[in-house]
Amino acid sequence: KPFTNSEALEKEKLHGPERKLVAFELDERGIPRHDYDIVDGQGKTIGRVTSGTMSPSLGKGIGLGYVPSVFAEEGSKINIQIRKNAIPATVVKLPFYKG
């Protein structure tokens, strides 16, 4: 039975979500912070960091953010815009640390 926004939900069910929440680790030194841009290899903004910090146990910056589904695959390369630098990062599986 149709309801408000049922068309959008049917589209998402058929094609999958447009954006996904991913975990990432920085490949270089840096600390990702809330609201930093996630950019592709050409510097185009593709998403936004929802949370990030420096992981003492991993010795690198880690975070979560929303990106288009095509960038959500484990191992995908993205960049986090930290000040004027696009720092390379890799999409990883959660949990970040396996003890």
NORNORKA-V902773 format. One record per helix or strand of 3 or more residues. SS is the DSSP state (2 for helix, 1 for strand). FROM is the first residue (numbers start at 1). TO is the last residue. If there is no record, write none. Layout:
# NORNORKA-V902773
ss->SS from->FROM to->TO
ss->SS from->FROM to->TO
This chain:
# NORNORKA-V902773
ss->2 from->6 to->15
ss->1 from->19 to->26
ss->1 from->37 to->39
ss->1 from->45 to->55
ss->1 from->60 to->68
ss->2 from->69 to->71
ss->1 from->77 to->82
ss->1 from->85 to->92
